[in-house]
Amino acid sequence: MKIIGIAASLHAGSFINKLLDAAGGELPAGVDFAVWPGLGEIPPYAHGPVPVMARELIGLVSASDAVLLTAPEHSLLPEELTYALDWMSARNGLSGKHVAVMSASARACGAMWAQAELYKHLQAAGAVVMGAELVISPACPHFDKDGHLSDPALRAQVRRVIGQLCPSEVMEPALSL
């Protein structure tokens, strides 16, 4: 199984980027995970030739089994994420694709609003959407020095989202006798 990760933040070291990297570390063995770093370089959607970064994203998503996306708490999505979704939608890049979304916020309503906005775009593009709103206090440490999730409750929430995305035979391999 191959999963492409997209962090809807352009700030290196942001909580959303750390969450995506940590979530990738929670995937079961046998799952190939790659984070697409080109969000800041994707142009607005326009009819005509597909720009290089949009073509790269569409190709990566097309060749993957699923997408894992992290979004900030803002009720308005970052415009670069909207551009990426527009390019993929116009080229049917998300049609039937399983997409797990995690949005994080210090306030319960912030994550909920971000996720609702993102769901509208993804569902309009034909994606099969799943995910969780994570209410996370910025005052608490959530990652260890290696970037792994250190908070057991947050780790359990992330693993539930991953469980929705990964088929059960990948999550729990059958014992061989």
Summary of the structure (lengths in Angstrom):
residues: 177
radius of gyration: 15.8
end to end distance: 24.1
largest distance: 56.3
contacts: 560
relative contact order: 0.18
helix: 41%
strand: 19%
